[in-house]
């Protein structure tokens, strides 16, 4: 789907007129009609205004045609990413095992520190 068709879909989904959309963008109606008919492509600053005006619009959808038109707030971090983890499962398991090992080492070191603090208190009372 072209960016013009995506913009048309956005305008339709928001139930706003082309005139109102043009006002929101700070553009002439003629410019917006040119975008909608794919005669011209909006510049990046125009896309930025669209995304600021419609915070639920998926930027990957708007700019690249990927994903759904709308996203929930806070989902931008996951937009356009594959569903699968980018870390192979074998590495993921190694990372998890290493984290468990480090947690055990930390617990052991904390016990050692506590024992040494107790010993220092005993020696101070001496």
ChimeraX commands (.cxc) that place a marker at each C-alpha (Angstrom):
marker #1 position 0.00,0.00,0.00 radius 0.5
marker #1 position 1.39,3.40,-0.96 radius 0.5
marker #1 position 1.88,6.18,1.55 radius 0.5
marker #1 position -0.96,8.07,-0.11 radius 0.5
marker #1 position -3.31,5.15,0.48 radius 0.5
marker #1 position -2.08,4.83,4.06 radius 0.5
marker #1 position -2.74,8.54,4.65 radius 0.5
marker #1 position -6.22,8.16,3.12 radius 0.5
marker #1 position -6.87,5.18,5.40 radius 0.5
marker #1 position -5.73,7.24,8.39 radius 0.5
marker #1 position -7.97,10.19,7.49 radius 0.5
marker #1 position -10.91,7.81,7.01 radius 0.5
marker #1 position -10.25,5.95,10.26 radius 0.5
marker #1 position -10.20,9.23,12.20 radius 0.5
marker #1 position -13.41,10.47,10.55 radius 0.5
marker #1 position -11.85,13.82,9.70 radius 0.5
marker #1 position -12.06,15.84,6.54 radius 0.5
marker #1 position -9.14,16.45,4.25 radius 0.5
marker #1 position -9.51,20.13,5.12 radius 0.5
marker #1 position -9.14,19.43,8.85 radius 0.5
marker #1 position -6.22,17.07,8.18 radius 0.5
marker #1 position -4.51,19.79,6.13 radius 0.5
marker #1 position -4.99,22.29,8.95 radius 0.5
marker #1 position -3.52,19.82,11.45 radius 0.5
marker #1 position -0.49,19.40,9.21 radius 0.5
marker #1 position -0.13,23.10,8.54 radius 0.5
marker #1 position -0.40,22.35,4.81 radius 0.5
marker #1 position -2.70,23.42,2.02 radius 0.5
marker #1 position -5.56,21.16,1.00 radius 0.5
marker #1 position -3.95,20.90,-2.43 radius 0.5
marker #1 position -0.74,19.54,-0.89 radius 0.5
marker #1 position -2.70,16.98,1.13 radius 0.5
marker #1 position -4.69,15.91,-1.93 radius 0.5
marker #1 position -1.36,15.45,-3.74 radius 0.5
marker #1 position -0.20,13.18,-0.89 radius 0.5
marker #1 position -3.44,11.20,-0.92 radius 0.5
marker #1 position -3.25,10.69,-4.69 radius 0.5
marker #1 position 0.46,9.78,-4.56 radius 0.5
marker #1 position 1.41,12.73,-6.75 radius 0.5
marker #1 position 3.86,13.82,-4.07 radius 0.5
marker #1 position 5.35,12.15,-1.01 radius 0.5
marker #1 position 5.21,13.98,2.31 radius 0.5
marker #1 position 8.53,15.07,3.76 radius 0.5
marker #1 position 9.82,13.65,7.01 radius 0.5
marker #1 position 8.78,16.73,8.98 radius 0.5
marker #1 position 5.21,16.21,7.75 radius 0.5
marker #1 position 5.33,12.58,8.86 radius 0.5
marker #1 position 6.59,13.79,12.24 radius 0.5
marker #1 position 3.61,16.14,12.56 radius 0.5
marker #1 position 1.25,13.29,11.67 radius 0.5
marker #1 position 2.79,11.03,14.31 radius 0.5
marker #1 position 2.64,13.82,16.90 radius 0.5
marker #1 position -0.99,14.55,16.03 radius 0.5
marker #1 position -1.97,10.88,16.08 radius 0.5
marker #1 position 0.15,9.23,18.81 radius 0.5
marker #1 position -1.54,5.85,18.35 radius 0.5
marker #1 position -0.42,5.59,14.72 radius 0.5
marker #1 position 2.24,2.97,14.18 radius 0.5
marker #1 position 5.24,4.84,12.70 radius 0.5
marker #1 position 6.39,1.71,10.86 radius 0.5
marker #1 position 2.97,1.43,9.25 radius 0.5
marker #1 position 2.92,5.09,8.27 radius 0.5
marker #1 position 6.43,5.22,6.85 radius 0.5
marker #1 position 6.98,1.67,5.60 radius 0.5
marker #1 position 3.57,0.05,5.38 radius 0.5
marker #1 position 4.54,-2.60,7.96 radius 0.5
marker #1 position 2.34,-3.76,10.81 radius 0.5
marker #1 position -1.05,-2.49,11.87 radius 0.5
marker #1 position -2.18,1.11,11.48 radius 0.5
marker #1 position -2.77,1.69,15.17 radius 0.5
marker #1 position -0.85,0.58,18.23 radius 0.5
marker #1 position -1.52,0.81,21.92 radius 0.5
marker #1 position 0.39,3.38,23.93 radius 0.5
marker #1 position 3.80,2.12,24.97 radius 0.5
marker #1 position 4.06,-0.48,22.23 radius 0.5
marker #1 position 6.47,1.49,20.06 radius 0.5
marker #1 position 9.44,-0.46,21.41 radius 0.5
marker #1 position 8.12,-3.63,19.77 radius 0.5
marker #1 position 6.87,-2.21,16.49 radius 0.5
marker #1 position 8.35,-3.87,13.44 radius 0.5
marker #1 position 10.20,-6.51,15.41 radius 0.5
marker #1 position 9.81,-10.17,14.67 radius 0.5
marker #1 position 7.66,-12.14,17.06 radius 0.5
marker #1 position 10.57,-14.47,17.74 radius 0.5
marker #1 position 13.36,-13.49,20.06 radius 0.5
marker #1 position 16.39,-12.21,18.22 radius 0.5
marker #1 position 18.55,-14.36,20.53 radius 0.5
marker #1 position 18.80,-18.03,19.50 radius 0.5
marker #1 position 17.25,-20.35,22.07 radius 0.5
marker #1 position 20.59,-22.07,22.77 radius 0.5
marker #1 position 22.17,-18.73,23.68 radius 0.5
marker #1 position 19.10,-17.72,25.64 radius 0.5
marker #1 position 19.48,-20.86,27.79 radius 0.5
marker #1 position 23.19,-20.12,28.31 radius 0.5
marker #1 position 22.37,-16.56,29.38 radius 0.5
marker #1 position 19.73,-17.78,31.82 radius 0.5
marker #1 position 22.15,-20.34,33.29 radius 0.5
marker #1 position 24.85,-17.69,33.64 radius 0.5
marker #1 position 22.42,-15.37,35.41 radius 0.5
marker #1 position 21.54,-18.14,37.88 radius 0.5
marker #1 position 25.26,-18.80,38.49 radius 0.5
marker #1 position 25.89,-15.12,39.12 radius 0.5
marker #1 position 22.93,-14.90,41.50 radius 0.5
marker #1 position 24.36,-17.83,43.48 radius 0.5
marker #1 position 27.79,-16.16,43.62 radius 0.5
marker #1 position 26.22,-12.91,44.82 radius 0.5
marker #1 position 24.29,-14.75,47.56 radius 0.5
marker #1 position 27.49,-16.51,48.66 radius 0.5
marker #1 position 29.42,-13.23,48.72 radius 0.5
marker #1 position 26.67,-11.57,50.73 radius 0.5
marker #1 position 26.85,-14.38,53.30 radius 0.5
marker #1 position 30.65,-14.02,53.45 radius 0.5
marker #1 position 30.36,-10.27,53.97 radius 0.5
marker #1 position 27.78,-10.78,56.73 radius 0.5
marker #1 position 30.04,-13.32,58.47 radius 0.5
marker #1 position 33.02,-10.97,58.25 radius 0.5
marker #1 position 30.97,-8.07,59.63 radius 0.5
marker #1 position 29.89,-10.29,62.53 radius 0.5
marker #1 position 33.53,-11.29,63.14 radius 0.5
marker #1 position 34.61,-7.63,63.16 radius 0.5
marker #1 position 31.95,-6.84,65.79 radius 0.5
marker #1 position 33.14,-9.74,67.96 radius 0.5
marker #1 position 36.77,-8.62,67.68 radius 0.5
marker #1 position 35.86,-5.02,68.54 radius 0.5
marker #1 position 34.19,-6.20,71.76 radius 0.5
marker #1 position 37.14,-8.30,72.42 radius 0.5
marker link #1:1,2 radius 0.2
marker link #1:2,3 radius 0.2
marker link #1:3,4 radius 0.2
marker link #1:4,5 radius 0.2
marker link #1:5,6 radius 0.2
marker link #1:6,7 radius 0.2
marker link #1:7,8 radius 0.2
marker link #1:8,9 radius 0.2
marker link #1:9,10 radius 0.2
marker link #1:10,11 radius 0.2
marker link #1:11,12 radius 0.2
marker link #1:12,13 radius 0.2
marker link #1:13,14 radius 0.2
marker link #1:14,15 radius 0.2
marker link #1:15,16 radius 0.2
marker link #1:16,17 radius 0.2
marker link #1:17,18 radius 0.2
marker link #1:18,19 radius 0.2
marker link #1:19,20 radius 0.2
marker link #1:20,21 radius 0.2
marker link #1:21,22 radius 0.2
marker link #1:22,23 radius 0.2
marker link #1:23,24 radius 0.2
marker link #1:24,25 radius 0.2
marker link #1:25,26 radius 0.2
marker link #1:26,27 radius 0.2
marker link #1:27,28 radius 0.2
marker link #1:28,29 radius 0.2
marker link #1:29,30 radius 0.2
marker link #1:30,31 radius 0.2
marker link #1:31,32 radius 0.2
marker link #1:32,33 radius 0.2
marker link #1:33,34 radius 0.2
marker link #1:34,35 radius 0.2
marker link #1:35,36 radius 0.2
marker link #1:36,37 radius 0.2
marker link #1:37,38 radius 0.2
marker link #1:38,39 radius 0.2
marker link #1:39,40 radius 0.2
marker link #1:40,41 radius 0.2
marker link #1:41,42 radius 0.2
marker link #1:42,43 radius 0.2
marker link #1:43,44 radius 0.2
marker link #1:44,45 radius 0.2
marker link #1:45,46 radius 0.2
marker link #1:46,47 radius 0.2
marker link #1:47,48 radius 0.2
marker link #1:48,49 radius 0.2
marker link #1:49,50 radius 0.2
marker link #1:50,51 radius 0.2
marker link #1:51,52 radius 0.2
marker link #1:52,53 radius 0.2
marker link #1:53,54 radius 0.2
marker link #1:54,55 radius 0.2
marker link #1:55,56 radius 0.2
marker link #1:56,57 radius 0.2
marker link #1:57,58 radius 0.2
marker link #1:58,59 radius 0.2
marker link #1:59,60 radius 0.2
marker link #1:60,61 radius 0.2
marker link #1:61,62 radius 0.2
marker link #1:62,63 radius 0.2
marker link #1:63,64 radius 0.2
marker link #1:64,65 radius 0.2
marker link #1:65,66 radius 0.2
marker link #1:66,67 radius 0.2
marker link #1:67,68 radius 0.2
marker link #1:68,69 radius 0.2
marker link #1:69,70 radius 0.2
marker link #1:70,71 radius 0.2
marker link #1:71,72 radius 0.2
marker link #1:72,73 radius 0.2
marker link #1:73,74 radius 0.2
marker link #1:74,75 radius 0.2
marker link #1:75,76 radius 0.2
marker link #1:76,77 radius 0.2
marker link #1:77,78 radius 0.2
marker link #1:78,79 radius 0.2
marker link #1:79,80 radius 0.2
marker link #1:80,81 radius 0.2
marker link #1:81,82 radius 0.2
marker link #1:82,83 radius 0.2
marker link #1:83,84 radius 0.2
marker link #1:84,85 radius 0.2
marker link #1:85,86 radius 0.2
marker link #1:86,87 radius 0.2
marker link #1:87,88 radius 0.2
marker link #1:88,89 radius 0.2
marker link #1:89,90 radius 0.2
marker link #1:90,91 radius 0.2
marker link #1:91,92 radius 0.2
marker link #1:92,93 radius 0.2
marker link #1:93,94 radius 0.2
marker link #1:94,95 radius 0.2
marker link #1:95,96 radius 0.2
marker link #1:96,97 radius 0.2
marker link #1:97,98 radius 0.2
marker link #1:98,99 radius 0.2
marker link #1:99,100 radius 0.2
marker link #1:100,101 radius 0.2
marker link #1:101,102 radius 0.2
marker link #1:102,103 radius 0.2
marker link #1:103,104 radius 0.2
marker link #1:104,105 radius 0.2
marker link #1:105,106 radius 0.2
marker link #1:106,107 radius 0.2
marker link #1:107,108 radius 0.2
marker link #1:108,109 radius 0.2
marker link #1:109,110 radius 0.2
marker link #1:110,111 radius 0.2
marker link #1:111,112 radius 0.2
marker link #1:112,113 radius 0.2
marker link #1:113,114 radius 0.2
marker link #1:114,115 radius 0.2
marker link #1:115,116 radius 0.2
marker link #1:116,117 radius 0.2
marker link #1:117,118 radius 0.2
marker link #1:118,119 radius 0.2
marker link #1:119,120 radius 0.2
marker link #1:120,121 radius 0.2
marker link #1:121,122 radius 0.2
marker link #1:122,123 radius 0.2
marker link #1:123,124 radius 0.2
marker link #1:124,125 radius 0.2
marker link #1:125,126 radius 0.2
view
